Amino acid sequence: VQLQASGGGLVQAGGSLRLSCVGSGFSLNYHAIGWFRQAPGKEREEILCAAKYVGDSYYAESVKGRFTSSRDYAKNTVYLQMNSLKPEDTAVHFCARRGAYYCSDSGGHDAWGQGTQVTVSS
């Protein structure tokens, strides 16, 4: 099982980026994917959980209305579309696999991808 996150970069405030999380060795049909970020000196936070069914997804207040997620099952990939970016969104962003296809699963995350850096300049 592997997860590969990519798509980070440097963008001006107000701009957009789309991150990708490609899964291998498993099927997205059976797993929700969490997006996390960690800024220097801060704890890692989960900003979004992309469930199999959109209505079950979770968005942190800090990104609600600006970030959305989508899935491409043919590519076994989950995307994180980040709009209206702010300097406080600057962080390393990670994706992680949940053991279940829904976000309220108490089992947590069982596989992690490497991070991709997002930097938003003011």
One Martini backbone bead per residue (centre of mass of N, CA, C, O) as a GRO file, in nm:
protein
  122
    1VAL     BB    1   0.094   0.037   0.025
    2GLN     BB    2   0.043   0.359  -0.140
    3LEU     BB    3   0.118   0.717  -0.118
    4GLN     BB    4   0.099   1.005  -0.351
    5ALA     BB    5   0.194   1.330  -0.317
    6SER     BB    6   0.101   1.630  -0.511
    7GLY     BB    7   0.118   1.992  -0.622
    8GLY     BB    8   0.286   2.173  -0.495
    9GLY     BB    9   0.368   2.527  -0.403
   10LEU     BB   10   0.382   2.857  -0.526
   11VAL     BB   11   0.152   3.114  -0.409
   12GLN     BB   12  -0.068   3.352  -0.412
   13ALA     BB   13  -0.285   3.519  -0.269
   14GLY     BB   14  -0.593   3.381  -0.400
   15GLY     BB   15  -0.509   3.130  -0.507
   16SER     BB   16  -0.439   2.807  -0.668
   17LEU     BB   17  -0.455   2.449  -0.594
   18ARG     BB   18  -0.371   2.100  -0.687
   19LEU     BB   19  -0.392   1.805  -0.526
   20SER     BB   20  -0.246   1.476  -0.519
   21CYS     BB   21  -0.359   1.126  -0.450
   22VAL     BB   22  -0.193   0.828  -0.504
   23GLY     BB   23  -0.296   0.498  -0.520
   24SER     BB   24  -0.146   0.180  -0.412
   25GLY     BB   25  -0.262  -0.150  -0.339
   26PHE     BB   26  -0.554  -0.020  -0.366
   27SER     BB   27  -0.898   0.079  -0.322
   28LEU     BB   28  -1.103   0.357  -0.310
   29ASN     BB   29  -1.379   0.208  -0.258
   30TYR     BB   30  -1.270   0.138   0.067
   31HIS     BB   31  -1.165   0.452   0.109
   32ALA     BB   32  -1.078   0.706   0.294
   33ILE     BB   33  -0.935   1.043   0.264
   34GLY     BB   34  -0.689   1.229   0.420
   35TRP     BB   35  -0.615   1.570   0.492
   36PHE     BB   36  -0.308   1.725   0.582
   37ARG     BB   37  -0.132   1.959   0.803
   38GLN     BB   38   0.206   2.119   0.857
   39ALA     BB   39   0.340   2.361   1.039
   40PRO     BB   40   0.572   2.530   1.174
   41GLY     BB   41   0.527   2.460   1.516
   42LYS     BB   42   0.288   2.268   1.447
   43GLU     BB   43   0.029   2.078   1.437
   44ARG     BB   44  -0.131   1.835   1.304
   45GLU     BB   45  -0.402   1.864   1.061
   46GLU     BB   46  -0.725   1.799   0.972
   47ILE     BB   47  -0.899   1.930   0.679
   48LEU     BB   48  -0.986   1.654   0.525
   49CYS     BB   49  -1.247   1.416   0.436
   50ALA     BB   50  -1.268   1.172   0.177
   51ALA     BB   51  -1.531   1.013   0.096
   52LYS     BB   52  -1.706   0.811  -0.096
   53TYR     BB   53  -1.936   0.988   0.011
   54VAL     BB   54  -1.979   1.316   0.006
   55GLY     BB   55  -2.176   1.347   0.259
   56ASP     BB   56  -1.931   1.220   0.454
   57SER     BB   57  -1.764   1.453   0.456
   58TYR     BB   58  -1.485   1.655   0.585
   59TYR     BB   59  -1.449   1.998   0.715
   60ALA     BB   60  -1.268   2.235   0.815
   61GLU     BB   61  -1.316   2.557   0.901
   62SER     BB   62  -1.049   2.670   0.761
   63VAL     BB   63  -1.167   2.541   0.457
   64LYS     BB   64  -1.442   2.611   0.429
   65GLY     BB   65  -1.532   2.710   0.095
   66ARG     BB   66  -1.229   2.647  -0.046
   67PHE     BB   67  -1.224   2.337  -0.020
   68THR     BB   68  -1.199   2.041  -0.227
   69SER     BB   69  -1.309   1.710  -0.328
   70SER     BB   70  -1.195   1.437  -0.543
   71ARG     BB   71  -1.253   1.153  -0.769
   72ASP     BB   72  -1.048   0.896  -0.947
   73TYR     BB   73  -1.089   0.570  -1.007
   74ALA     BB   74  -0.912   0.512  -1.255
   75LYS     BB   75  -0.655   0.656  -1.085
   76ASN     BB   76  -0.664   0.635  -0.779
   77THR     BB   77  -0.760   0.946  -0.706
   78VAL     BB   78  -0.714   1.231  -0.498
   79TYR     BB   79  -0.838   1.559  -0.470
   80LEU     BB   80  -0.717   1.898  -0.383
   81GLN     BB   81  -0.897   2.191  -0.388
   82MET     BB   82  -0.741   2.516  -0.369
   83ASN     BB   83  -0.888   2.814  -0.269
   84SER     BB   84  -0.826   3.109  -0.152
   85LEU     BB   85  -0.547   3.150  -0.056
   86LYS     BB   86  -0.346   3.163   0.240
   87PRO     BB   87  -0.077   3.206   0.435
   88GLU     BB   88  -0.197   2.997   0.657
   89ASP     BB   89  -0.167   2.747   0.442
   90THR     BB   90   0.114   2.707   0.508
   91ALA     BB   91   0.238   2.376   0.431
   92VAL     BB   92   0.250   2.047   0.485
   93HIS     BB   93   0.098   1.803   0.279
   94PHE     BB   94  -0.119   1.523   0.345
   95CYS     BB   95  -0.197   1.179   0.293
   96ALA     BB   96  -0.455   0.939   0.410
   97ARG     BB   97  -0.567   0.625   0.507
   98ARG     BB   98  -0.853   0.472   0.569
   99GLY     BB   99  -1.011   0.176   0.673
  100ALA     BB  100  -1.257   0.325   0.557
  101TYR     BB  101  -1.514   0.491   0.355
  102TYR     BB  102  -1.547   0.655   0.616
  103CYS     BB  103  -1.494   0.923   0.858
  104SER     BB  104  -1.613   0.782   1.139
  105ASP     BB  105  -1.391   0.602   1.177
  106SER     BB  106  -1.208   0.471   1.459
  107GLY     BB  107  -0.937   0.352   1.317
  108GLY     BB  108  -0.822   0.544   1.123
  109HIS     BB  109  -0.492   0.553   0.996
  110ASP     BB  110  -0.283   0.317   0.778
  111ALA     BB  111  -0.171   0.534   0.561
  112TRP     BB  112   0.109   0.726   0.422
  113GLY     BB  113   0.222   1.003   0.278
  114GLN     BB  114   0.404   1.225   0.152
  115GLY     BB  115   0.484   1.544   0.137
  116THR     BB  116   0.359   1.872   0.030
  117GLN     BB  117   0.444   2.191  -0.050
  118VAL     BB  118   0.279   2.489   0.072
  119THR     BB  119   0.304   2.830  -0.055
  120VAL     BB  120   0.187   3.149   0.069
  121SER     BB  121   0.185   3.465  -0.050
  122SER     BB  122   0.126   3.818   0.029
   0.00000   0.00000   0.00000
